[in-house]
């Protein structure tokens, strides 16, 4: 039970941190990406670990819970931004400038995350049913192979289409795929740290 709670908490935390990181576009080694791309790829592996330990039902519940928490977080940020500032402190406009644009990003992230993670969970389950406890590495590779481009395309389309030129979006798409697939390969062994194998 402790491991299930830890995995679910880690998953939700990574999603929240990645959403906040997505508010800034960065470049690393010539690759353009949103800052959330540094953390978000780990959610796939953590969710696979949760799936293995607790099963598909708990995994799906955690995905929906993460979406709800993110909606509440940014609803709160929006509420604080529209409330009048105490002018004795100053107008504090920076708060809204930085965080309120995140509403579109959060919508993009929630839609992309929910669709891609549910797709990932479905493919993971199909591979598990086909091979049982064998080829656990294949569950991660195949589920991520399909869910990562779906997640990236939906996120970039909702978050940035019309805001950045198409060449920039194309570069961000390729950079995101590269980062997410690399993290998936590096963290692939994590699935073997979990002993139980639930439906």
PyMOL commands that set and color helices and strands:
alter all, ss='L'
color gray80, all
select helices_A, chain A and resi 2-21+37-54+56-82+93-99+102-131+136-160+166-186+188-193
alter helices_A, ss='H'
color red, helices_A
select strands_A, chain A and resi 25-28+31-34
alter strands_A, ss='S'
color yellow, strands_A
deselect
rebuild
show_as cartoon
